[in-house]
Amino acid sequence: MVHELTLDEIAKFQQDYQQNKQNKIAELAVVNNGVQKASFNSEGIRDLNRTFSIEIPTDNVTDQKQSGRCWLFAALNVLRHKFAKQYHAKNFTFSQSYLF
């Protein structure tokens, strides 16, 4: 079903919007702070359960800096720890340069 929006409907939407004072408060919050900051929910952060059921022991972790390859570094760090444990190897790293 297709419905074309009419000028009368737009005028009604605008009138309804302007009658609700909460809309003006939300509008000012977005205009002054941006959508992301205005919609930030601190209660959601507070209520977020940050407990994980699996703990992976780590040694030194390779820093990706700002390369945008966090998935690659994370995978290599996990593999490196398992490899080091299994083969009693120390002080080595898997190079992300070759995989990239």
Jmol script that loads the backbone (N, CA, C; Angstrom):
load data "model"
ATOM      1  N   MET A   1       0.846  -1.178   0.000  1.00  0.00           N
ATOM      2  CA  MET A   1       0.000   0.000   0.000  1.00  0.00           C
ATOM      3  C   MET A   1       0.890   1.238   0.000  1.00  0.00           C
ATOM      4  N   VAL A   2       0.645   2.165  -0.903  1.00  0.00           N
ATOM      5  CA  VAL A   2       1.419   3.390  -1.035  1.00  0.00           C
ATOM      6  C   VAL A   2       0.551   4.564  -0.612  1.00  0.00           C
ATOM      7  N   HIS A   3       1.156   5.451   0.207  1.00  0.00           N
ATOM      8  CA  HIS A   3       0.424   6.639   0.645  1.00  0.00           C
ATOM      9  C   HIS A   3       1.324   7.849   0.455  1.00  0.00           C
ATOM     10  N   GLU A   4       0.847   8.836  -0.282  1.00  0.00           N
ATOM     11  CA  GLU A   4       1.604  10.062  -0.460  1.00  0.00           C
ATOM     12  C   GLU A   4       1.270  11.021   0.668  1.00  0.00           C
ATOM     13  N   LEU A   5       2.320  11.576   1.260  1.00  0.00           N
ATOM     14  CA  LEU A   5       2.165  12.515   2.356  1.00  0.00           C
ATOM     15  C   LEU A   5       1.653  13.845   1.821  1.00  0.00           C
ATOM     16  N   THR A   6       0.592  14.361   2.436  1.00  0.00           N
ATOM     17  CA  THR A   6      -0.002  15.613   1.966  1.00  0.00           C
ATOM     18  C   THR A   6       0.511  16.783   2.798  1.00  0.00           C
ATOM     19  N   LEU A   7       0.341  17.979   2.271  1.00  0.00           N
ATOM     20  CA  LEU A   7       0.737  19.189   3.010  1.00  0.00           C
ATOM     21  C   LEU A   7      -0.102  19.349   4.274  1.00  0.00           C
ATOM     22  N   ASP A   8      -1.347  18.941   4.242  1.00  0.00           N
ATOM     23  CA  ASP A   8      -2.199  19.016   5.435  1.00  0.00           C
ATOM     24  C   ASP A   8      -1.676  18.092   6.537  1.00  0.00           C
ATOM     25  N   GLU A   9      -1.228  16.904   6.147  1.00  0.00           N
ATOM     26  CA  GLU A   9      -0.672  15.961   7.130  1.00  0.00           C
ATOM     27  C   GLU A   9       0.619  16.518   7.739  1.00  0.00           C
ATOM     28  N   ILE A  10       1.448  17.118   6.918  1.00  0.00           N
ATOM     29  CA  ILE A  10       2.690  17.710   7.422  1.00  0.00           C
ATOM     30  C   ILE A  10       2.371  18.837   8.402  1.00  0.00           C
ATOM     31  N   ALA A  11       1.418  19.654   8.072  1.00  0.00           N
ATOM     32  CA  ALA A  11       1.014  20.755   8.957  1.00  0.00           C
ATOM     33  C   ALA A  11       0.482  20.204  10.283  1.00  0.00           C
ATOM     34  N   LYS A  12      -0.265  19.118  10.227  1.00  0.00           N
ATOM     35  CA  LYS A  12      -0.800  18.482  11.450  1.00  0.00           C
ATOM     36  C   LYS A  12       0.345  17.912  12.289  1.00  0.00           C
ATOM     37  N   PHE A  13       1.313  17.270  11.644  1.00  0.00           N
ATOM     38  CA  PHE A  13       2.473  16.741  12.376  1.00  0.00           C
ATOM     39  C   PHE A  13       3.217  17.874  13.081  1.00  0.00           C
ATOM     40  N   GLN A  14       3.401  18.983  12.364  1.00  0.00           N
ATOM     41  CA  GLN A  14       4.128  20.118  12.938  1.00  0.00           C
ATOM     42  C   GLN A  14       3.358  20.707  14.126  1.00  0.00           C
ATOM     43  N   GLN A  15       2.060  20.818  13.985  1.00  0.00           N
ATOM     44  CA  GLN A  15       1.233  21.350  15.070  1.00  0.00           C
ATOM     45  C   GLN A  15       1.297  20.430  16.301  1.00  0.00           C
ATOM     46  N   ASP A  16       1.180  19.139  16.083  1.00  0.00           N
ATOM     47  CA  ASP A  16       1.259  18.180  17.193  1.00  0.00           C
ATOM     48  C   ASP A  16       2.623  18.237  17.867  1.00  0.00           C
ATOM     49  N   TYR A  17       3.683  18.358  17.050  1.00  0.00           N
ATOM     50  CA  TYR A  17       5.046  18.424  17.580  1.00  0.00           C
ATOM     51  C   TYR A  17       5.217  19.658  18.471  1.00  0.00           C
ATOM     52  N   GLN A  18       4.735  20.800  17.995  1.00  0.00           N
ATOM     53  CA  GLN A  18       4.914  22.051  18.723  1.00  0.00           C
ATOM     54  C   GLN A  18       4.072  22.119  19.998  1.00  0.00           C
ATOM     55  N   GLN A  19       2.997  21.390  20.065  1.00  0.00           N
ATOM     56  CA  GLN A  19       2.148  21.407  21.261  1.00  0.00           C
ATOM     57  C   GLN A  19       2.762  20.640  22.426  1.00  0.00           C
ATOM     58  N   ASN A  20       3.649  19.724  22.146  1.00  0.00           N
ATOM     59  CA  ASN A  20       4.276  18.918  23.200  1.00  0.00           C
ATOM     60  C   ASN A  20       5.582  19.588  23.622  1.00  0.00           C
ATOM     61  N   LYS A  21       5.635  20.140  24.843  1.00  0.00           N
ATOM     62  CA  LYS A  21       6.809  20.870  25.326  1.00  0.00           C
ATOM     63  C   LYS A  21       8.040  19.966  25.461  1.00  0.00           C
ATOM     64  N   GLN A  22       7.824  18.692  25.671  1.00  0.00           N
ATOM     65  CA  GLN A  22       8.957  17.761  25.774  1.00  0.00           C
ATOM     66  C   GLN A  22       9.728  17.675  24.452  1.00  0.00           C
ATOM     67  N   ASN A  23       9.034  17.863  23.343  1.00  0.00           N
ATOM     68  CA  ASN A  23       9.706  17.841  22.043  1.00  0.00           C
ATOM     69  C   ASN A  23      10.706  18.985  21.922  1.00  0.00           C
ATOM     70  N   LYS A  24      10.368  20.170  22.442  1.00  0.00           N
ATOM     71  CA  LYS A  24      11.272  21.315  22.377  1.00  0.00           C
ATOM     72  C   LYS A  24      12.514  21.052  23.224  1.00  0.00           C
ATOM     73  N   ILE A  25      12.347  20.433  24.392  1.00  0.00           N
ATOM     74  CA  ILE A  25      13.481  20.094  25.260  1.00  0.00           C
ATOM     75  C   ILE A  25      14.405  19.116  24.545  1.00  0.00           C
ATOM     76  N   ALA A  26      13.817  18.081  23.949  1.00  0.00           N
ATOM     77  CA  ALA A  26      14.617  17.090  23.214  1.00  0.00           C
ATOM     78  C   ALA A  26      15.298  17.741  22.018  1.00  0.00           C
ATOM     79  N   GLU A  27      14.608  18.621  21.322  1.00  0.00           N
ATOM     80  CA  GLU A  27      15.178  19.311  20.161  1.00  0.00           C
ATOM     81  C   GLU A  27      16.396  20.142  20.565  1.00  0.00           C
ATOM     82  N   LEU A  28      16.277  20.894  21.654  1.00  0.00           N
ATOM     83  CA  LEU A  28      17.399  21.714  22.129  1.00  0.00           C
ATOM     84  C   LEU A  28      18.581  20.846  22.563  1.00  0.00           C
ATOM     85  N   ALA A  29      18.285  19.733  23.209  1.00  0.00           N
ATOM     86  CA  ALA A  29      19.359  18.826  23.641  1.00  0.00           C
ATOM     87  C   ALA A  29      20.126  18.297  22.436  1.00  0.00           C
ATOM     88  N   VAL A  30      19.416  17.927  21.381  1.00  0.00           N
ATOM     89  CA  VAL A  30      20.062  17.397  20.179  1.00  0.00           C
ATOM     90  C   VAL A  30      20.825  18.490  19.440  1.00  0.00           C
ATOM     91  N   VAL A  31      20.228  19.665  19.316  1.00  0.00           N
ATOM     92  CA  VAL A  31      20.879  20.760  18.604  1.00  0.00           C
ATOM     93  C   VAL A  31      22.169  21.183  19.312  1.00  0.00           C
ATOM     94  N   ASN A  32      22.135  21.250  20.637  1.00  0.00           N
ATOM     95  CA  ASN A  32      23.297  21.719  21.401  1.00  0.00           C
ATOM     96  C   ASN A  32      24.353  20.652  21.643  1.00  0.00           C
ATOM     97  N   ASN A  33      23.980  19.372  21.606  1.00  0.00           N
ATOM     98  CA  ASN A  33      24.920  18.313  21.974  1.00  0.00           C
ATOM     99  C   ASN A  33      25.128  17.245  20.912  1.00  0.00           C
ATOM    100  N   GLY A  34      24.260  17.169  19.940  1.00  0.00           N
ATOM    101  CA  GLY A  34      24.317  16.094  18.953  1.00  0.00           C
ATOM    102  C   GLY A  34      23.442  14.930  19.404  1.00  0.00           C
ATOM    103  N   VAL A  35      23.053  14.105  18.452  1.00  0.00           N
ATOM    104  CA  VAL A  35      22.132  12.999  18.739  1.00  0.00           C
ATOM    105  C   VAL A  35      22.741  11.996  19.718  1.00  0.00           C
ATOM    106  N   GLN A  36      24.001  11.652  19.503  1.00  0.00           N
ATOM    107  CA  GLN A  36      24.616  10.611  20.326  1.00  0.00           C
ATOM    108  C   GLN A  36      24.711  11.031  21.792  1.00  0.00           C
ATOM    109  N   LYS A  37      25.186  12.243  22.054  1.00  0.00           N
ATOM    110  CA  LYS A  37      25.299  12.705  23.442  1.00  0.00           C
ATOM    111  C   LYS A  37      23.928  12.922  24.064  1.00  0.00           C
ATOM    112  N   ALA A  38      22.995  13.459  23.286  1.00  0.00           N
ATOM    113  CA  ALA A  38      21.664  13.731  23.822  1.00  0.00           C
ATOM    114  C   ALA A  38      20.906  12.454  24.156  1.00  0.00           C
ATOM    115  N   SER A  39      21.218  11.372  23.475  1.00  0.00           N
ATOM    116  CA  SER A  39      20.494  10.119  23.715  1.00  0.00           C
ATOM    117  C   SER A  39      21.256   9.156  24.613  1.00  0.00           C
ATOM    118  N   PHE A  40      22.395   9.589  25.163  1.00  0.00           N
ATOM    119  CA  PHE A  40      23.195   8.726  26.042  1.00  0.00           C
ATOM    120  C   PHE A  40      22.377   8.338  27.268  1.00  0.00           C
ATOM    121  N   ASN A  41      22.372   7.051  27.574  1.00  0.00           N
ATOM    122  CA  ASN A  41      21.588   6.540  28.700  1.00  0.00           C
ATOM    123  C   ASN A  41      22.539   6.034  29.780  1.00  0.00           C
ATOM    124  N   SER A  42      22.768   6.845  30.807  1.00  0.00           N
ATOM    125  CA  SER A  42      23.698   6.449  31.867  1.00  0.00           C
ATOM    126  C   SER A  42      23.145   5.287  32.697  1.00  0.00           C
ATOM    127  N   GLU A  43      21.844   5.147  32.758  1.00  0.00           N
ATOM    128  CA  GLU A  43      21.260   4.008  33.481  1.00  0.00           C
ATOM    129  C   GLU A  43      21.586   2.701  32.776  1.00  0.00           C
ATOM    130  N   GLY A  44      21.589   2.727  31.461  1.00  0.00           N
ATOM    131  CA  GLY A  44      21.939   1.534  30.702  1.00  0.00           C
ATOM    132  C   GLY A  44      23.370   1.106  30.968  1.00  0.00           C
ATOM    133  N   ILE A  45      24.278   2.059  31.072  1.00  0.00           N
ATOM    134  CA  ILE A  45      25.680   1.754  31.381  1.00  0.00           C
ATOM    135  C   ILE A  45      25.791   1.189  32.792  1.00  0.00           C
ATOM    136  N   ARG A  46      25.092   1.797  33.725  1.00  0.00           N
ATOM    137  CA  ARG A  46      25.143   1.352  35.124  1.00  0.00           C
ATOM    138  C   ARG A  46      24.603  -0.072  35.273  1.00  0.00           C
ATOM    139  N   ASP A  47      23.552  -0.383  34.540  1.00  0.00           N
ATOM    140  CA  ASP A  47      22.906  -1.691  34.671  1.00  0.00           C
ATOM    141  C   ASP A  47      23.564  -2.781  33.832  1.00  0.00           C
ATOM    142  N   LEU A  48      24.539  -2.418  32.990  1.00  0.00           N
ATOM    143  CA  LEU A  48      25.200  -3.397  32.135  1.00  0.00           C
ATOM    144  C   LEU A  48      25.994  -4.387  32.981  1.00  0.00           C
ATOM    145  N   ASN A  49      25.749  -5.645  32.787  1.00  0.00           N
ATOM    146  CA  ASN A  49      26.464  -6.682  33.526  1.00  0.00           C
ATOM    147  C   ASN A  49      27.804  -6.922  32.848  1.00  0.00           C
ATOM    148  N   ARG A  50      28.883  -6.577  33.537  1.00  0.00           N
ATOM    149  CA  ARG A  50      30.223  -6.706  32.968  1.00  0.00           C
ATOM    150  C   ARG A  50      30.947  -7.935  33.499  1.00  0.00           C
ATOM    151  N   THR A  51      30.193  -8.917  33.941  1.00  0.00           N
ATOM    152  CA  THR A  51      30.788 -10.142  34.453  1.00  0.00           C
ATOM    153  C   THR A  51      30.866 -11.160  33.327  1.00  0.00           C
ATOM    154  N   PHE A  52      32.047 -11.711  33.135  1.00  0.00           N
ATOM    155  CA  PHE A  52      32.238 -12.691  32.081  1.00  0.00           C
ATOM    156  C   PHE A  52      32.467 -14.053  32.711  1.00  0.00           C
ATOM    157  N   SER A  53      31.993 -15.085  32.072  1.00  0.00           N
ATOM    158  CA  SER A  53      32.091 -16.424  32.636  1.00  0.00           C
ATOM    159  C   SER A  53      33.376 -17.128  32.227  1.00  0.00           C
ATOM    160  N   ILE A  54      34.100 -16.580  31.256  1.00  0.00           N
ATOM    161  CA  ILE A  54      35.330 -17.217  30.802  1.00  0.00           C
ATOM    162  C   ILE A  54      36.477 -16.224  30.968  1.00  0.00           C
ATOM    163  N   GLU A  55      37.505 -16.639  31.650  1.00  0.00           N
ATOM    164  CA  GLU A  55      38.690 -15.816  31.843  1.00  0.00           C
ATOM    165  C   GLU A  55      39.839 -16.472  31.092  1.00  0.00           C
ATOM    166  N   ILE A  56      40.467 -15.747  30.211  1.00  0.00           N
ATOM    167  CA  ILE A  56      41.587 -16.272  29.444  1.00  0.00           C
ATOM    168  C   ILE A  56      42.862 -15.665  30.020  1.00  0.00           C
ATOM    169  N   PRO A  57      43.778 -16.505  30.493  1.00  0.00           N
ATOM    170  CA  PRO A  57      45.025 -15.951  31.018  1.00  0.00           C
ATOM    171  C   PRO A  57      45.827 -15.295  29.890  1.00  0.00           C
ATOM    172  N   THR A  58      46.425 -14.163  30.192  1.00  0.00           N
ATOM    173  CA  THR A  58      47.188 -13.455  29.168  1.00  0.00           C
ATOM    174  C   THR A  58      48.586 -13.131  29.667  1.00  0.00           C
ATOM    175  N   ASP A  59      49.483 -13.025  28.732  1.00  0.00           N
ATOM    176  CA  ASP A  59      50.822 -12.534  29.002  1.00  0.00           C
ATOM    177  C   ASP A  59      50.878 -11.135  28.403  1.00  0.00           C
ATOM    178  N   ASN A  60      51.973 -10.800  27.764  1.00  0.00           N
ATOM    179  CA  ASN A  60      52.049  -9.516  27.071  1.00  0.00           C
ATOM    180  C   ASN A  60      51.122  -9.549  25.865  1.00  0.00           C
ATOM    181  N   VAL A  61      50.446  -8.450  25.624  1.00  0.00           N
ATOM    182  CA  VAL A  61      49.500  -8.357  24.524  1.00  0.00           C
ATOM    183  C   VAL A  61      50.034  -7.365  23.508  1.00  0.00           C
ATOM    184  N   THR A  62      49.935  -7.704  22.232  1.00  0.00           N
ATOM    185  CA  THR A  62      50.406  -6.826  21.168  1.00  0.00           C
ATOM    186  C   THR A  62      49.403  -5.696  20.962  1.00  0.00           C
ATOM    187  N   ASP A  63      49.901  -4.489  20.888  1.00  0.00           N
ATOM    188  CA  ASP A  63      49.051  -3.315  20.729  1.00  0.00           C
ATOM    189  C   ASP A  63      48.864  -3.003  19.246  1.00  0.00           C
ATOM    190  N   GLN A  64      47.623  -2.932  18.806  1.00  0.00           N
ATOM    191  CA  GLN A  64      47.353  -2.634  17.403  1.00  0.00           C
ATOM    192  C   GLN A  64      47.456  -1.139  17.107  1.00  0.00           C
ATOM    193  N   LYS A  65      47.576  -0.330  18.126  1.00  0.00           N
ATOM    194  CA  LYS A  65      47.554   1.128  18.006  1.00  0.00           C
ATOM    195  C   LYS A  65      46.269   1.517  17.280  1.00  0.00           C
ATOM    196  N   GLN A  66      46.330   2.206  16.175  1.00  0.00           N
ATOM    197  CA  GLN A  66      45.104   2.614  15.476  1.00  0.00           C
ATOM    198  C   GLN A  66      45.059   2.043  14.065  1.00  0.00           C
ATOM    199  N   SER A  67      45.475   0.795  13.942  1.00  0.00           N
ATOM    200  CA  SER A  67      45.540   0.195  12.611  1.00  0.00           C
ATOM    201  C   SER A  67      44.188  -0.296  12.108  1.00  0.00           C
ATOM    202  N   GLY A  68      43.205  -0.428  12.990  1.00  0.00           N
ATOM    203  CA  GLY A  68      41.895  -0.904  12.570  1.00  0.00           C
ATOM    204  C   GLY A  68      41.824  -2.403  12.378  1.00  0.00           C
ATOM    205  N   ARG A  69      42.811  -3.110  12.902  1.00  0.00           N
ATOM    206  CA  ARG A  69      42.836  -4.564  12.732  1.00  0.00           C
ATOM    207  C   ARG A  69      42.706  -5.266  14.079  1.00  0.00           C
ATOM    208  N   CYS A  70      41.831  -4.778  14.974  1.00  0.00           N
ATOM    209  CA  CYS A  70      41.709  -5.333  16.316  1.00  0.00           C
ATOM    210  C   CYS A  70      41.355  -6.820  16.276  1.00  0.00           C
ATOM    211  N   TRP A  71      40.531  -7.225  15.323  1.00  0.00           N
ATOM    212  CA  TRP A  71      40.151  -8.636  15.207  1.00  0.00           C
ATOM    213  C   TRP A  71      41.374  -9.505  14.966  1.00  0.00           C
ATOM    214  N   LEU A  72      42.310  -9.020  14.159  1.00  0.00           N
ATOM    215  CA  LEU A  72      43.517  -9.774  13.843  1.00  0.00           C
ATOM    216  C   LEU A  72      44.436  -9.860  15.056  1.00  0.00           C
ATOM    217  N   PHE A  73      44.634  -8.733  15.739  1.00  0.00           N
ATOM    218  CA  PHE A  73      45.490  -8.722  16.920  1.00  0.00           C
ATOM    219  C   PHE A  73      44.910  -9.597  18.031  1.00  0.00           C
ATOM    220  N   ALA A  74      43.597  -9.517  18.230  1.00  0.00           N
ATOM    221  CA  ALA A  74      42.958 -10.326  19.265  1.00  0.00           C
ATOM    222  C   ALA A  74      43.143 -11.811  18.983  1.00  0.00           C
ATOM    223  N   ALA A  75      42.931 -12.219  17.747  1.00  0.00           N
ATOM    224  CA  ALA A  75      43.073 -13.634  17.385  1.00  0.00           C
ATOM    225  C   ALA A  75      44.511 -14.102  17.567  1.00  0.00           C
ATOM    226  N   LEU A  76      45.474 -13.291  17.118  1.00  0.00           N
ATOM    227  CA  LEU A  76      46.878 -13.683  17.260  1.00  0.00           C
ATOM    228  C   LEU A  76      47.314 -13.731  18.720  1.00  0.00           C
ATOM    229  N   ASN A  77      46.813 -12.815  19.537  1.00  0.00           N
ATOM    230  CA  ASN A  77      47.166 -12.840  20.959  1.00  0.00           C
ATOM    231  C   ASN A  77      46.656 -14.112  21.632  1.00  0.00           C
ATOM    232  N   VAL A  78      45.438 -14.513  21.315  1.00  0.00           N
ATOM    233  CA  VAL A  78      44.882 -15.742  21.891  1.00  0.00           C
ATOM    234  C   VAL A  78      45.673 -16.955  21.410  1.00  0.00           C
ATOM    235  N   LEU A  79      45.953 -17.011  20.104  1.00  0.00           N
ATOM    236  CA  LEU A  79      46.726 -18.135  19.563  1.00  0.00           C
ATOM    237  C   LEU A  79      48.137 -18.186  20.154  1.00  0.00           C
ATOM    238  N   ARG A  80      48.750 -17.009  20.315  1.00  0.00           N
ATOM    239  CA  ARG A  80      50.114 -16.964  20.846  1.00  0.00           C
ATOM    240  C   ARG A  80      50.184 -17.524  22.262  1.00  0.00           C
ATOM    241  N   HIS A  81      49.202 -17.199  23.082  1.00  0.00           N
ATOM    242  CA  HIS A  81      49.192 -17.704  24.464  1.00  0.00           C
ATOM    243  C   HIS A  81      49.020 -19.216  24.491  1.00  0.00           C
ATOM    244  N   LYS A  82      48.134 -19.731  23.641  1.00  0.00           N
ATOM    245  CA  LYS A  82      47.924 -21.174  23.600  1.00  0.00           C
ATOM    246  C   LYS A  82      49.172 -21.882  23.064  1.00  0.00           C
ATOM    247  N   PHE A  83      49.765 -21.339  22.028  1.00  0.00           N
ATOM    248  CA  PHE A  83      50.980 -21.910  21.444  1.00  0.00           C
ATOM    249  C   PHE A  83      52.111 -21.912  22.477  1.00  0.00           C
ATOM    250  N   ALA A  84      52.292 -20.802  23.161  1.00  0.00           N
ATOM    251  CA  ALA A  84      53.362 -20.694  24.158  1.00  0.00           C
ATOM    252  C   ALA A  84      53.174 -21.715  25.271  1.00  0.00           C
ATOM    253  N   LYS A  85      51.950 -21.907  25.695  1.00  0.00           N
ATOM    254  CA  LYS A  85      51.681 -22.875  26.758  1.00  0.00           C
ATOM    255  C   LYS A  85      51.936 -24.302  26.265  1.00  0.00           C
ATOM    256  N   GLN A  86      51.446 -24.614  25.082  1.00  0.00           N
ATOM    257  CA  GLN A  86      51.559 -25.976  24.551  1.00  0.00           C
ATOM    258  C   GLN A  86      53.014 -26.349  24.239  1.00  0.00           C
ATOM    259  N   TYR A  87      53.790 -25.400  23.709  1.00  0.00           N
ATOM    260  CA  TYR A  87      55.156 -25.703  23.277  1.00  0.00           C
ATOM    261  C   TYR A  87      56.230 -25.104  24.197  1.00  0.00           C
ATOM    262  N   HIS A  88      55.804 -24.621  25.346  1.00  0.00           N
ATOM    263  CA  HIS A  88      56.714 -24.048  26.337  1.00  0.00           C
ATOM    264  C   HIS A  88      57.622 -23.000  25.715  1.00  0.00           C
ATOM    265  N   ALA A  89      57.068 -22.201  24.839  1.00  0.00           N
ATOM    266  CA  ALA A  89      57.834 -21.156  24.142  1.00  0.00           C
ATOM    267  C   ALA A  89      57.674 -19.837  24.888  1.00  0.00           C
ATOM    268  N   LYS A  90      58.721 -19.034  24.880  1.00  0.00           N
ATOM    269  CA  LYS A  90      58.673 -17.730  25.535  1.00  0.00           C
ATOM    270  C   LYS A  90      59.234 -16.675  24.599  1.00  0.00           C
ATOM    271  N   ASN A  91      58.818 -15.450  24.831  1.00  0.00           N
ATOM    272  CA  ASN A  91      59.350 -14.291  24.113  1.00  0.00           C
ATOM    273  C   ASN A  91      59.295 -14.426  22.594  1.00  0.00           C
ATOM    274  N   PHE A  92      58.149 -14.702  22.073  1.00  0.00           N
ATOM    275  CA  PHE A  92      57.962 -14.723  20.627  1.00  0.00           C
ATOM    276  C   PHE A  92      56.621 -14.079  20.318  1.00  0.00           C
ATOM    277  N   THR A  93      56.405 -13.785  19.071  1.00  0.00           N
ATOM    278  CA  THR A  93      55.120 -13.218  18.671  1.00  0.00           C
ATOM    279  C   THR A  93      54.772 -13.702  17.270  1.00  0.00           C
ATOM    280  N   PHE A  94      53.494 -13.753  16.980  1.00  0.00           N
ATOM    281  CA  PHE A  94      53.039 -14.003  15.621  1.00  0.00           C
ATOM    282  C   PHE A  94      52.933 -12.647  14.940  1.00  0.00           C
ATOM    283  N   SER A  95      53.433 -12.505  13.757  1.00  0.00           N
ATOM    284  CA  SER A  95      53.436 -11.226  13.083  1.00  0.00           C
ATOM    285  C   SER A  95      52.118 -11.008  12.330  1.00  0.00           C
ATOM    286  N   GLN A  96      51.431  -9.945  12.697  1.00  0.00           N
ATOM    287  CA  GLN A  96      50.195  -9.595  12.004  1.00  0.00           C
ATOM    288  C   GLN A  96      50.479  -9.062  10.606  1.00  0.00           C
ATOM    289  N   SER A  97      51.703  -8.645  10.357  1.00  0.00           N
ATOM    290  CA  SER A  97      52.062  -8.100   9.033  1.00  0.00           C
ATOM    291  C   SER A  97      51.903  -9.143   7.933  1.00  0.00           C
ATOM    292  N   TYR A  98      52.279 -10.382   8.226  1.00  0.00           N
ATOM    293  CA  TYR A  98      52.173 -11.425   7.219  1.00  0.00           C
ATOM    294  C   TYR A  98      50.723 -11.810   6.945  1.00  0.00           C
ATOM    295  N   LEU A  99      49.910 -11.787   7.978  1.00  0.00           N
ATOM    296  CA  LEU A  99      48.505 -12.153   7.794  1.00  0.00           C
ATOM    297  C   LEU A  99      47.713 -11.068   7.097  1.00  0.00           C
ATOM    298  N   PHE A 100      48.079  -9.837   7.344  1.00  0.00           N
ATOM    299  CA  PHE A 100      47.334  -8.727   6.760  1.00  0.00           C
ATOM    300  C   PHE A 100      47.531  -8.715   5.265  1.00  0.00           C
TER     301      PHE A 100
END
end "model"
wireframe off; spacefill off
backbone 0.3
color backbone group
